[in-house]
Amino acid sequence: MNTFLRKNLLLLLTLAVLAGFLAAAGRNMETSDFVITLLRGFSVGALTFLVASGFSLIFGLLDVLNLAHGTLFMIGAYAGWTVYVRPDTFIDLVTPLALLVSGFTLADAWRHLAVRISMTGRGVAAWIGFGVAALLLAYILPRYPIAMWNVDDYAQSPVAYSLAASQGQVTPPPAATFTEIAPGVAVLGLLISSAFIAFGLAWLRSGGQAGRPLTWRSFTRVAMVLLVGLGALIFNDALTAWLFALNSNWLFAIAVAVSVATGVALGGLMEVTLIRPLYVRPIYQLMLTLGLSVIGTELVRAIWGRPEFTMPKPELFAGTGAGCPATTFGDWLTHHCSTVILFEGRVRVYNEIFIPLVGLVVLISIWILLKRSRLGMIIRAGVQDRQMVEALGINVRRVFTQVFALGVGLAALGGVLAAPSIGLSNTMGESFLLNALIALAIGGLTSYPGAALGSLLVGLLQQFIIKYGQIGIPIPFTEILFKPTPPIVPASTVLLMVIVLLIMPNGLLGKKE
Amino acid sequence: MTANLSPSLWRRWRGLLITLAAALLLPFVVGLLEGQPPTAVLANSAGVSKFVQGLAIEVFIFALYALSYDLIFGITGLLSFGHAMFFAVGAYLTGALIKSFGLPLWQTLIWVTFASVLQALLFSVVLPRVKGITFALVTLGMASVFHLMIMSRELGEFTGADVGLQGMIKPDFLNPATERLRLYYVALALLVTMYYLFKRFVDSPTGRVCVAIRENEGRALMLGYNTFRFKLAALLLSSFAAALAGALYAIYQPIISPHIASLGFTVTALLIILIGGVGTLQGALVGALVYRLLDFGLRRYMGESASFVNGLIYVLIVIFLPYGIVGTWRMKSLQLRQGWAKIGDAIPWKPNDGAAR
């Protein structure tokens, strides 16, 4: 007990101060206001935590300040929206993506082959292969039918589709069909170009090392990918109709899964291709991630347009009919109300209860992953001393890729969860990245519990100050009612950060270097 | 001119001198290309030359600003995310003092110098406590508080809040509309003077200690240097240069927009020196030129997709120019020279003396 106290003194002190602060804050407002503000703080804190935890894992292990993290958060949101509101586009995209990936699933076989065919001038041959693949792709991809929205035409813009979906008018848009190109040509062309690129890369990189011989594993992998791709092509219409008719709860679950998968894939790709060569000159990582974040934002603008729109909430949290707002848990279970009465205040279930719950689940599961799994052990050891882990013969490179993918996946999860609550906009990433940075600085940059505590503090502080901006703070012994203006909201968290850092340069829970 | 300088000195400064000569002649050359006689250029008549001068003044401002950032980040190794505050204080102080208090320019500049010293001291207060990325975050915090102060409505009378400070009466002899050529030369002179000063600073014993702090602060401490003082010196000089750049910005731009105090503007400085080459000083000049012209060219010719192409170019620069333009050039030029020397050695016949070395 004594050692526990000594070890966690700071955490307990912070929680005590927090409790005192909350009690003081609660004295001047109604109970219902207090509860709602508290829950909103938890909600913002949970979203911030999803960004911050990934950022902190990446920074702790890889020493990369990933400034594109906010943009990836946003891309997660938009990817989730696409699956949720336009499943037809999603199904159309599955086939070409799967076919393009198929070549890379045979990487072992290519490497094996590349060592066997060792001829002079293979660099030239590989580049010719890339050129052929690029030509094929340039011919096929613009002609490949993908059902899209039209950013310039309001009736077909994402905004209009979102609006229609939120009113429950699900009319599947006309399906895109193969008109300019024969399906067989498209499939074969994509397969060939993918194989060319993958083999060319293996050829360029083969340094006389014998690759592993062909295994059943790689065959099953390629068979799975092809099965998914071709299945999505053949049963395209049936799948689209099924997804459009699907219960929105399940569709939302699929959207979350796809969005996380997108994040994981993007993160892994980014680490392997772009971040990896930069470990020797860390400062240029800043420039790279900045450039990537600009590119990502512009791509999102070009594809989904500039106007903001919201993603409709799944049925489970969208009921408004009879019996709503629910007053008891049983009521809510039968009616699936969007709001419930809690301490005489209306609380939005999705925003203020569901998001914090998901945040808590993620917090605990990542905690278990870090504490109880082999990967987690390597991550914790790597954060402490990377060179030592390398010296012990652990493949740190692969762990780096996994951690980067995990971090970006968490950000994407945050994005898709935030989409129904705060809506989708081109700037949603920046504010959350800044929040996450502040939260991490408060909690300790490489500390996982620190990320959670910092996010919670930032969320609560922001929401309470916003609330006090509406009702005003009576200053003791005077008649003045002080109302914090909106600019004070970001300033308050920044000030908290500066104060904490000046007292404790490593953050509240950060380890001393 | 060469005769008076010793050869090594000439080799050392020739790049700067040639650039300086080109910059001095630039307005007239552009005027002649357009068909404007030099007298018309001197009289500040409208034309391409005047426009190019304006663009060049912006480049000079960016270059001075990036130069000041290079001193604390590239030379001394202090990563600061609050550098935009140094610039913005200079700009807003100049604007507010001239507009709201009607001070003449020279008094304003004295106040700007004073303020620049104060803010360097403010940053240095936290120096002993926080290091590395934490210092960056604390400075970011200070700068954001300043940014919010500028944007707040309470001070709007002096700062123009979120619209920006406008309607400042420009000093007659430096008016960007009527006396642009003079402003151009003044900005150029300021930049060259500051560059020379920075170069001397970096080459001086003090500057060497700053480089040592960047490379290994613990060792510098152990050798008996009070590293705090050297960091403070770098901060002071850097803050002064940035504030001067801000003052120049206030004189040149019709509106002082509040974004110059934001994190984005610090990132601009970082990008410029990353493009040019970290810790090279010349890199800041080259980077500012590339940055401004890229921005201008892309906005003009690419329209909507300008930012996208910009981001793409940054990524390409990171991949293909691993140490910035100047840094990579220096590395490669050494390789080139060594390559030539190797070829020279391979030739059995020597022009000077046949004896083997």
Chai-1 contact restraints between the chains, C-beta under 6 A:
chainA,res_idxA,chainB,res_idxB,connection_type,confidence,min_distance_angstrom,max_distance_angstrom,comment,restraint_id
A,Y284,B,V318,contact,1.0,0.0,6.0,A-B,restraint_1
A,M287,B,L274,contact,1.0,0.0,6.0,A-B,restraint_2
A,M287,B,Y314,contact,1.0,0.0,6.0,A-B,restraint_3
A,M287,B,V318,contact,1.0,0.0,6.0,A-B,restraint_4
A,L288,B,V318,contact,1.0,0.0,6.0,A-B,restraint_5
A,G291,B,G311,contact,1.0,0.0,6.0,A-B,restraint_6
A,G291,B,Y314,contact,1.0,0.0,6.0,A-B,restraint_7
A,G291,B,V315,contact,1.0,0.0,6.0,A-B,restraint_8
A,V294,B,S307,contact,1.0,0.0,6.0,A-B,restraint_9
A,V294,B,G311,contact,1.0,0.0,6.0,A-B,restraint_10
A,I295,B,G311,contact,1.0,0.0,6.0,A-B,restraint_11
A,E298,B,S307,contact,1.0,0.0,6.0,A-B,restraint_12
A,E298,B,F308,contact,1.0,0.0,6.0,A-B,restraint_13
A,A441,B,L137,contact,1.0,0.0,6.0,A-B,restraint_14
A,P487,B,L148,contact,1.0,0.0,6.0,A-B,restraint_15
A,P487,B,M151,contact,1.0,0.0,6.0,A-B,restraint_16
A,P487,B,S152,contact,1.0,0.0,6.0,A-B,restraint_17
A,A491,B,V145,contact,1.0,0.0,6.0,A-B,restraint_18
A,A491,B,L148,contact,1.0,0.0,6.0,A-B,restraint_19
A,V494,B,G141,contact,1.0,0.0,6.0,A-B,restraint_20
A,V494,B,S144,contact,1.0,0.0,6.0,A-B,restraint_21
A,M497,B,G141,contact,1.0,0.0,6.0,A-B,restraint_22
A,V498,B,V138,contact,1.0,0.0,6.0,A-B,restraint_23
A,V498,B,G141,contact,1.0,0.0,6.0,A-B,restraint_24
A,L501,B,V130,contact,1.0,0.0,6.0,A-B,restraint_25
A,L501,B,T134,contact,1.0,0.0,6.0,A-B,restraint_26
A,L501,B,V138,contact,1.0,0.0,6.0,A-B,restraint_27
A,L502,B,R129,contact,1.0,0.0,6.0,A-B,restraint_28
A,P505,B,R129,contact,1.0,0.0,6.0,A-B,restraint_29
A,P505,B,V130,contact,1.0,0.0,6.0,A-B,restraint_30
A,P505,B,T134,contact,1.0,0.0,6.0,A-B,restraint_31
